């Protein structure tokens, strides 16, 4: 935009300058030429009265010298030769003498002026005045140079003013674009300082109002989530009391473990919902499908930020679900790689992915359906594979859309998808060897920890120790 404005100013000012410069240049040349010719005619006319008084060559030369120091005034007497160096063509001289007419005409070397004078006895003398070419253009080049300099200065000044105005507009637009990108990446504190033209100032004010409204809505939503989660504590208390009454029975330990896990999850949800508004790796995936700025797609995750061993988290969560699988006569297999599986997510994020995928198996397949979980390490990624022997997923692409699956919110697969995108990975849904869904979630490996520092493994928020 800045170059466009400068180009428009350059084109418009150049056309305006040329439209004035060309006629002015021609006018200056014409005026200088006219002034030189007029001066020559006046000198010839001033010498005419002397001829009416005397034809003495000496007096005529003295009078011509007083009128023209350049000695270009020449007198052609009828009975003698010219008094001076004549440049007039013979044809013009005869025409002036015989026709007794004043002649002012351009010749190859300049301009000639012939003034006839009638002497006593009906004789005719001719006064000649020659103006050389350099006299007809004296000062023209200097005038043209001054006009050209002024025109160039005018053009440069207009381009500079347009560039400064364009820079102000572009700066305001860039700041608004940067703030929009920052808000898109999850920086909810981003605001812009309205500047520039009125339209851009209005856009900046509208952006600030939108960002403020988004922050308020998210805060209200998070508080609502916390309140709804807190309301579930009442039935949890009743479950605790029921498990205490069941003390001594074979099912009491399992019920107590399940209740403890549920209470831990609720406590984590409430704590996360009531923390200050911020967007972590999973939140970045929620706001867009592209990996965070600066993170190469499909490459290693950033060294800074959350970090955990994916295989260890998968082992713990699969152990929890295996208890429920045993109650429903489900065969559960677990295959974990022995290589390091550090990924750029927290324990909570990876655990949420495992719980979402295995939870879908329990919700959408019949009891007794087998399932398997495995973690595979590749050159640049960690692959989490969850498969089952159920009916499978008929429309994989639609299943990844939140709320589009029939009878399901679609949130579980969306959580896994966002977690993969947050590390620069991907997610695939196919049909596996067990006959049902075969879901592969690929996490990009986290960059190696800085030299001299131990890798920081984030711990899962718990209200009490987990029971497998």
C-alpha positions in Angstrom: 0.0 0.0 0.0 2.8 2.4 0.9 4.5 1.9 -2.6 1.1 2.2 -4.3 0.4 5.6 -2.6 3.9 6.8 -3.5 3.4 5.7 -7.1 0.1 7.4 -7.4 1.5 10.6 -6.0 4.5 10.4 -8.4 2.3 9.8 -11.4 -0.2 12.5 -10.7 2.4 15.2 -9.7 4.6 14.4 -12.7 1.6 14.8 -15.1 0.7 18.1 -13.4 4.3 19.4 -13.5 4.8 18.4 -17.1 1.5 20.1 -18.1 2.8 23.4 -16.7 6.5 22.9 -17.5 6.2 22.3 -21.3 4.0 25.4 -22.0 6.1 27.6 -19.7 9.3 26.5 -21.4 7.9 27.4 -24.8 6.6 30.7 -23.5 10.0 31.7 -22.1 11.7 30.9 -25.4 9.1 32.9 -27.3 9.4 35.9 -24.9 13.2 36.0 -25.1 13.1 35.9 -28.9 10.4 38.5 -29.1 12.4 40.8 -26.7 15.5 40.5 -28.9 13.6 41.2 -32.1 11.8 44.2 -30.6 15.0 45.7 -29.3 16.6 45.4 -32.8 13.6 47.0 -34.4 13.7 49.9 -31.9 17.4 50.5 -32.6 16.8 50.6 -36.3 13.8 53.0 -35.8 16.0 55.2 -33.6 18.6 55.6 -36.3 16.0 56.6 -39.0 15.7 60.3 -37.9 19.5 60.7 -38.2 19.3 59.7 -41.9 16.7 62.4 -42.6 19.1 65.0 -41.3 22.4 63.8 -42.7 23.9 61.1 -44.9 27.5 61.8 -43.8 29.1 58.3 -43.3 31.1 59.5 -40.2 28.1 60.9 -38.5 26.1 57.8 -39.3 28.7 55.5 -37.9 28.9 57.5 -34.7 25.2 57.5 -34.3 25.0 53.7 -34.9 27.8 53.0 -32.4 26.0 55.1 -29.8 22.8 53.0 -30.3 24.5 49.6 -30.7 27.8 48.9 -29.0 28.0 45.5 -30.8 28.2 47.4 -34.1 25.5 45.3 -35.8 23.6 48.3 -37.1 24.4 48.8 -40.8 23.2 51.6 -43.1 22.7 50.9 -46.8 22.9 54.3 -48.7 21.5 54.5 -52.2 24.7 56.0 -53.7 27.4 54.0 -51.8 28.1 50.6 -50.1 26.9 49.6 -46.7 28.4 51.3 -43.6 29.3 48.2 -41.7 29.3 44.4 -42.1 26.0 43.4 -43.7 24.4 40.0 -43.3 21.1 40.7 -45.1 20.4 38.7 -48.2 20.4 40.7 -51.5 16.8 39.8 -52.2 15.6 41.1 -48.9 17.5 44.4 -49.5 16.1 45.0 -52.9 12.6 44.1 -51.6 13.0 46.7 -48.8 14.4 49.4 -51.1 12.0 48.9 -54.0 8.9 48.1 -51.9 9.8 50.5 -49.2 8.5 48.1 -46.5 9.9 47.1 -43.1 11.1 43.5 -43.0 11.7 41.4 -39.9 12.6 37.8 -40.8 14.5 34.9 -39.5 17.7 33.9 -41.4 20.0 30.9 -40.9 22.3 32.6 -38.4 19.7 34.6 -36.5 17.2 37.4 -37.2 17.4 40.3 -39.6 15.5 43.6 -39.3 15.4 46.0 -42.3 14.0 49.5 -41.9 13.7 51.6 -45.2 14.1 55.4 -44.9 13.0 57.8 -47.7 15.7 60.5 -48.3 15.3 63.8 -50.2 15.1 63.3 -53.9 12.9 60.2 -53.5 15.9 58.1 -52.7 15.6 55.1 -50.3 18.2 54.1 -47.6 17.9 50.9 -45.6 18.9 50.4 -42.0 19.9 46.9 -41.2 20.1 45.3 -37.7 21.1 41.7 -37.2 20.3 39.7 -34.1 22.5 36.5 -33.7 21.0 33.2 -32.6 22.6 33.3 -29.1 20.9 36.7 -28.4 17.5 35.1 -29.2 18.1 32.3 -26.7 20.0 34.2 -24.0 18.9 33.0 -20.5 16.5 30.4 -21.8 18.5 27.4 -20.6 18.9 28.9 -17.2 15.2 29.5 -17.0 14.5 26.0 -18.1 16.9 24.6 -15.5 15.2 26.6 -12.7 11.7 25.4 -13.8 13.0 21.8 -14.0 14.5 22.0 -10.5 11.2 23.4 -9.1 9.2 20.7 -10.9 11.5 17.9 -9.5 11.3 19.4 -6.1 7.5 19.5 -6.3 7.4 15.8 -7.4 9.8 14.6 -4.7 7.9 16.6 -2.0 4.6 15.1 -3.0 6.0 11.6 -3.1 7.6 12.1 0.4 4.3 13.4 1.8 2.4 10.5 0.3 5.0 8.0 1.6 4.7 9.5 5.1 0.9 9.2 5.0 1.1 5.7 3.6 3.6 4.7 6.3 1.1 5.8 8.9 -1.7 3.9 7.3 0.5 0.8 6.8 1.8 0.9 10.4 -1.7 1.0 11.8 -2.8 -1.8 9.5 0.2 -4.0 10.5 -0.5 -3.4 14.2 -4.1 -4.4 13.7 -3.0 -7.6 11.8 -0.4 -8.5 14.4 -3.0 -8.1 17.2 -5.4 -10.3 15.3 -2.8 -13.0 14.8 -1.9 -12.8 18.5 -5.5 -13.1 19.5 -5.9 -16.0 17.2 -2.9 -17.7 18.9 -4.7 -17.3 22.3 -3.2 -14.1 23.7 -6.4 -12.7 25.1 -4.7 -9.7 26.6 -3.8 -8.3 23.1 -5.1 -4.8 22.4 -4.3 -2.2 19.8 -3.6 1.5 20.1 -6.1 3.1 17.6 -4.2 5.3 15.2 -4.2 6.3 11.5 -7.2 7.4 9.5 -10.6 7.5 11.1 -11.6 4.2 9.5 -8.6 2.4 10.9 -9.1 4.0 14.3 -12.7 2.7 14.3 -11.4 -0.8 13.3 -9.0 -0.7 16.2 -11.7 0.3 18.7 -13.9 -2.4 17.3 -11.1 -5.0 17.7 -10.5 -3.9 21.3 -14.2 -4.2 22.1 -14.3 -7.7 20.4 -11.3 -8.9 22.4 -12.7 -7.6 25.6 -16.1 -9.3 24.9 -14.3 -12.6 24.1 -12.4 -12.4 27.4 -15.6 -11.8 29.3 -17.5 -14.6 27.6 -14.6 -17.1 28.1 -14.5 -16.1 31.8 -18.2 -16.6 32.2 -18.0 -20.0 30.4 -15.1 -21.2 32.5 -16.9 -20.2 35.7 -19.9 -22.0 34.5 -17.9 -25.1 33.9 -16.4 -24.8 37.4 -19.9 -24.4 38.9 -21.3 -27.4 37.0 -18.4 -29.5 38.0 -18.7 -28.4 41.6 -22.4 -29.5 41.7 -21.3 -33.1 40.9 -19.6 -33.3 44.3 -23.0 -33.9 46.0 -23.6 -37.2 44.2 -19.9 -38.1 44.8 -20.4 -37.6 48.5 -23.3 -40.0 48.4 -21.1 -42.5 46.5 -18.5 -42.2 49.2 -21.0 -43.0 51.9 -22.3 -45.9 49.9 -18.8 -47.3 49.4 -18.2 -47.0 53.2 -21.4 -49.0 53.8 -20.1 -51.6 51.4 -16.8 -51.9 53.4 -15.7 -55.6 53.6 -17.4 -56.6 50.3 -15.3 -57.6 47.2 -16.7 -54.6 45.2 -16.0 -51.9 47.9 -12.3 -51.4 46.8 -13.2 -51.0 43.2 -16.0 -48.6 43.9 -13.8 -46.6 46.2 -11.1 -46.5 43.5 -13.5 -45.3 40.8 -15.0 -42.7 43.1 -11.5 -41.4 44.0 -10.6 -41.2 40.3 -13.8 -39.3 39.6 -13.3 -36.9 42.4 -9.7 -36.3 41.3 -10.9 -35.4 37.7 -13.5 -33.0 39.1 -11.0 -31.3 41.2 -8.7 -30.9 38.2 -11.5 -29.5 36.1 -12.5 -27.0 38.8 -8.9 -25.9 39.3 -8.3 -25.5 35.6 -11.5 -23.6 35.0 -10.8 -21.1 37.7 -7.2 -20.3 36.8 -6.6 -17.0 35.0 -7.5 -17.1 31.3 -4.6 -18.6 29.3 -4.2 -20.9 26.4 -1.7 -23.7 26.5 -0.7 -26.2 23.7 -4.2 -27.8 23.7 -5.8 -24.4 23.6 -3.7 -23.4 20.7 -5.0 -26.4 18.9 -8.6 -25.4 19.8 -8.1 -21.9 18.2 -6.8 -23.3 14.9 -5.6 -26.4 13.2 -2.1 -25.1 12.5 0.7 -25.7 14.9 1.9 -22.7 17.0 4.0 -20.1 15.4 7.7 -21.0 15.3 7.0 -24.8 15.6 7.8 -26.7 12.5 5.0 -28.9 11.3 5.9 -32.5 11.7 9.2 -31.6 13.4 10.4 -31.6 16.9 8.4 -29.7 19.5 9.7 -26.7 21.2 12.1 -27.3 24.1 10.2 -24.7 26.3 6.8 -25.4 27.6 5.0 -28.6 28.8 6.9 -31.8 28.5 6.1 -35.4 29.6 6.8 -39.1 28.8 3.9 -40.2 26.8 4.5 -43.9 27.3 4.4 -43.5 31.1 1.2 -41.6 31.1 -0.4 -44.1 28.7 0.7 -46.9 31.1 -1.0 -45.3 34.1 -4.2 -44.5 32.3 -4.5 -47.9 30.7 -4.0 -49.5 34.1 -7.0 -47.5 35.4 -9.2 -48.5 32.5 -8.1 -52.1 32.7 -10.0 -52.4 36.0 -13.3 -51.4 34.3 -12.4 -53.7 31.3 -12.1 -56.6 33.7 -15.6 -56.0 35.0 -17.0 -56.0 31.5 -15.0 -59.0 30.4 -13.0 -57.0 27.9 -9.6 -58.2 26.8 -7.2 -55.3 27.1 -3.7 -55.4 25.6 -0.9 -52.9 26.2 2.3 -52.6 24.1 4.7 -49.8 25.1 8.0 -48.9 23.5 11.1 -48.9 25.7 12.6 -45.8 24.0 12.1 -42.3 25.3 8.8 -40.8 24.3 9.0 -37.1 25.4 6.4 -34.9 23.8 5.5 -31.2 24.1 2.3 -31.8 26.2 1.6 -32.0 29.9 0.6 -35.2 31.7 -3.0 -33.9 31.9 -3.2 -33.3 28.1 -1.8 -36.8 27.2 -4.0 -38.4 29.9 -7.1 -36.6 28.4 -6.3 -38.0 25.0 -6.0 -41.6 26.4 -9.2 -41.2 28.5 -11.1 -39.8 25.6 -10.1 -42.6 23.2 -10.6 -45.5 25.6 -13.7 -43.9 27.0 -15.2 -43.9 23.5 -14.7 -47.7 23.4 -16.6 -48.3 26.6 -19.4 -46.0 25.5 -19.9 -47.1 21.9 -19.0 -50.8 22.0 -20.8 -53.7 23.7 -19.3 -55.3 26.9 -16.8 -58.0 26.0 -15.4 -56.1 23.0 -11.6 -56.4 23.1 -9.3 -53.3 22.7 -5.6 -52.6 22.5 -3.3 -49.7 23.3 0.2 -49.3 22.0 2.9 -46.6 21.9 5.4 -46.6 19.1 8.5 -44.5 18.7 9.6 -43.3 15.2 12.5 -41.2 14.1 10.7 -37.9 14.8 7.4 -38.7 16.5 5.5 -40.8 19.0 2.5 -42.7 17.8 -0.4 -43.6 20.2 -2.5 -46.4 18.7 -5.9 -47.3 20.2 -8.0 -50.0 18.4 -11.0 -52.1 19.3 -13.1 -55.0 18.0 -16.3 -53.0 17.7 -18.3 -51.8 14.6 -15.7 -49.1 13.7 -16.3 -45.5 12.7 -18.2 -45.3 9.3 -17.4 -41.6 8.6 -13.9 -40.8 10.0 -13.8 -37.2 8.7 -17.2 -36.3 10.1 -16.3 -37.9 13.4 -13.5 -35.4 13.9 -16.0 -32.5 14.0 -17.2 -31.6 17.4 -20.9 -32.3 17.9 -21.5 -33.8 14.4 -21.5 -37.5 15.3 -24.9 -39.1 15.8 -25.5 -39.9 19.5 -22.2 -38.3 20.5 -20.8 -34.9 21.1 -17.6 -35.7 19.1 -15.6 -34.1 21.9 -13.4 -37.1 22.5 -11.9 -37.4 19.1 -11.6 -33.6 18.9 -9.5 -33.6 22.1 -7.1 -36.1 20.5 -7.0 -34.2 17.3 -6.2 -30.9 19.0 -3.5 -32.5 21.1 -1.8 -33.9 18.0 -2.0 -30.5 16.2 -0.6 -28.7 19.2 2.7 -30.6 18.7 2.7 -30.4 15.0 1.4 -34.0 14.6 -1.7 -35.6 13.1 -4.5 -38.1 13.7 -5.7 -40.9 11.4 -8.8 -43.1 11.7 -8.9 -46.5 9.9 -10.1 -50.0 10.4 -7.7 -52.2 12.4 -6.9 -55.9 12.7 -9.4 -56.4 15.5 -12.2 -55.4 13.1 -13.1 -52.1 14.6 -11.7 -48.6 14.8 -8.0 -48.1 14.5 -7.0 -44.6 15.7 -3.4 -43.4 15.4 -2.5 -40.1 17.2 1.0 -38.9 16.2 2.8 -36.5 18.5 6.0 -34.8 17.4 8.9 -35.5 19.6 9.9 -32.7 22.1 13.3 -31.1 21.5 16.1 -32.4 23.7 16.3 -30.7 27.1 18.9 -27.9 27.4 22.4 -29.1 28.4 23.0 -29.2 32.1 19.4 -29.3 33.0 17.2 -32.3 33.7 14.0 -32.6 31.7 11.0 -31.2 33.5 8.2 -33.7 33.8 4.9 -32.0 34.7 2.8 -33.8 37.3 -0.9 -34.5 37.1 -3.0 -32.5 39.5 -4.5 -35.0 42.0 -6.4 -34.7 45.1 -5.3 -38.1 46.3 -3.0 -40.8 44.9 -4.4 -42.8 42.0 -5.4 -46.4 42.5 -4.9 -48.8 39.6 
